Amino acid sequence: MFEPIFEQLPTYLRVKCERAFHRYRIAKTAVICSGVKIRYRNKKTKGQLIMRKNSWVLFNCFLDITKTIHIGEDVQIAPGAMIFTHDSSLSMENPVEKEVVIENGAYIGAGAIILPGIRIGKNAVVGAGAVVTKDVKEKTTVVGVPADIISR
Ligand SMILES: CC(C)(COP(=O)(O)OP(=O)(O)OC[C@H]1O[C@@H](n2cnc3c(N)ncnc32)[C@H](O)[C@@H]1OP(=O)(O)O)[C@@H](O)C(=O)NCCC(=O)NCCS
């Protein structure tokens, strides 16, 4: 209900309000910037937003919390990235619903899309604009559509 108002809040107020009103489990040192949309929470699926310390979700990201999104410590999610936990492409009544996990130290590039059920490993990097359709192992960099591994 308060989402459109919260989205406009300055960065320094956003986490405080999300914790107080929506009871998201966000560490005090985590940051959610203005313009970030957090949507689709519902009573049936009980999705949550969990953010550990020193993690950042930057401007204009989209977080679908039909199911829980787990964001570890020291994670950066660059502007405009989108994380989805449900897929109604086959059925509106019975969508696929799966949690997403982003482990400590991972980096998600600007405009990347993470699909339901994906796990991004510790210190992994997802390039700008990638569409992640498979789990990404720790310390691995993926780019492109669909995202594939590059060596660095
Ligand atoms: C993925 C990334 C980290 C790779 O950086 P890097 O290790 O320096 O990689 P390079 O620039 O050497 O590129 C290696 C190859 O991957 C390709 N590549 C790099 N980033 C890519 C991307 N996002 N999408 C598709 N291809 C990409 C390059 O074209 C290059 O291909 P080639 O070997 O065929 O020439 C970086 O390109 C990236 O996307 N960073 C995110 C930037 C961002 O979102 N910033 C927001 C700041 S808030």
The ligand as a Tripos MOL2 file, in Angstrom:
@<TRIPOS>MOLECULE
LIG
   48    50     1     0     0
SMALL
NO_CHARGES

@<TRIPOS>ATOM
      1 C1         31.0750   -8.2470  -16.7580 C.3       1 LIG1
      2 C2         32.1700   -7.2300  -16.5180 C.3       1 LIG1
      3 C3         32.4340   -7.0990  -15.0370 C.3       1 LIG1
      4 C4         33.3960   -7.7780  -17.2470 C.3       1 LIG1
      5 O1         34.4640   -6.9240  -17.1210 O.3       1 LIG1
      6 P1         35.9450   -7.3990  -17.6010 P.3       1 LIG1
      7 O2         36.3700   -8.6110  -16.8520 O.co2     1 LIG1
      8 O3         36.8130   -6.2050  -17.5540 O.co2     1 LIG1
      9 O4         35.6790   -7.9280  -19.0700 O.3       1 LIG1
     10 P2         36.1910   -7.3300  -20.4570 P.3       1 LIG1
     11 O5         35.7560   -5.9110  -20.6260 O.co2     1 LIG1
     12 O6         37.6370   -7.6700  -20.5930 O.co2     1 LIG1
     13 O7         35.3410   -8.2220  -21.4870 O.3       1 LIG1
     14 C5         35.5900   -9.5940  -21.6850 C.3       1 LIG1
     15 C6         34.6530  -10.0570  -22.7940 C.3       1 LIG1
     16 O8         33.3020  -10.0430  -22.2950 O.3       1 LIG1
     17 C7         32.4890   -9.1470  -23.0740 C.3       1 LIG1
     18 N1         31.6210   -8.4370  -22.1160 N.ar      1 LIG1
     19 C8         32.0110   -7.7080  -21.0440 C.ar      1 LIG1
     20 N2         30.9610   -7.2490  -20.3880 N.ar      1 LIG1
     21 C9         29.8730   -7.6790  -21.0580 C.ar      1 LIG1
     22 C10        28.4920   -7.5170  -20.8500 C.ar      1 LIG1
     23 N3         28.0280   -6.8340  -19.8090 N.pl3     1 LIG1
     24 N4         27.6450   -8.1180  -21.7280 N.ar      1 LIG1
     25 C11        28.1140   -8.8280  -22.7820 C.ar      1 LIG1
     26 N5         29.4350   -9.0140  -23.0240 N.ar      1 LIG1
     27 C12        30.2910   -8.4480  -22.1640 C.ar      1 LIG1
     28 C13        33.4710   -8.2240  -23.7760 C.3       1 LIG1
     29 O9         32.9160   -7.7270  -24.9660 O.3       1 LIG1
     30 C14        34.6340   -9.1570  -24.0110 C.3       1 LIG1
     31 O10        34.3210   -9.9810  -25.1150 O.3       1 LIG1
     32 P3         35.4810  -10.4350  -26.1520 P.3       1 LIG1
     33 O11        36.4460  -11.2510  -25.3340 O.co2     1 LIG1
     34 O12        34.7160  -11.2410  -27.1670 O.co2     1 LIG1
     35 O13        36.0790   -9.1720  -26.6570 O.co2     1 LIG1
     36 C15        31.7990   -5.8150  -17.0460 C.3       1 LIG1
     37 O14        31.9090   -5.7340  -18.4520 O.3       1 LIG1
     38 C16        30.3900   -5.3910  -16.6460 C.2       1 LIG1
     39 O15        29.3780   -5.7010  -17.2730 O.2       1 LIG1
     40 N6         30.3600   -4.6120  -15.5280 N.am      1 LIG1
     41 C17        29.1350   -4.0820  -14.9730 C.3       1 LIG1
     42 C18        29.1200   -2.5470  -15.0830 C.3       1 LIG1
     43 C19        27.9100   -1.9680  -14.3920 C.2       1 LIG1
     44 O16        26.8420   -2.5420  -14.3620 O.2       1 LIG1
     45 N7         28.1210   -0.8140  -13.7880 N.am      1 LIG1
     46 C20        27.1090   -0.1800  -12.9780 C.3       1 LIG1
     47 C21        27.7990    0.6920  -11.9510 C.3       1 LIG1
     48 S1         26.7400    1.2250  -10.6760 S.3       1 LIG1
@<TRIPOS>BOND
     1     1     2 1
     2     2     3 1
     3     2     4 1
     4     2    36 1
     5     4     5 1
     6     5     6 1
     7     6     7 2
     8     6     8 1
     9     6     9 1
    10     9    10 1
    11    10    11 2
    12    10    12 1
    13    10    13 1
    14    13    14 1
    15    14    15 1
    16    15    16 1
    17    15    30 1
    18    16    17 1
    19    17    18 1
    20    17    28 1
    21    18    19 ar
    22    18    27 ar
    23    19    20 ar
    24    20    21 ar
    25    21    22 ar
    26    21    27 ar
    27    22    23 1
    28    22    24 ar
    29    24    25 ar
    30    25    26 ar
    31    26    27 ar
    32    28    29 1
    33    28    30 1
    34    30    31 1
    35    31    32 1
    36    32    33 2
    37    32    34 1
    38    32    35 1
    39    36    37 1
    40    36    38 1
    41    38    39 2
    42    38    40 1
    43    40    41 1
    44    41    42 1
    45    42    43 1
    46    43    44 2
    47    43    45 1
    48    45    46 1
    49    46    47 1
    50    47    48 1
@<TRIPOS>SUBSTRUCTURE
     1 LIG1         1 GROUP 0 **** ****
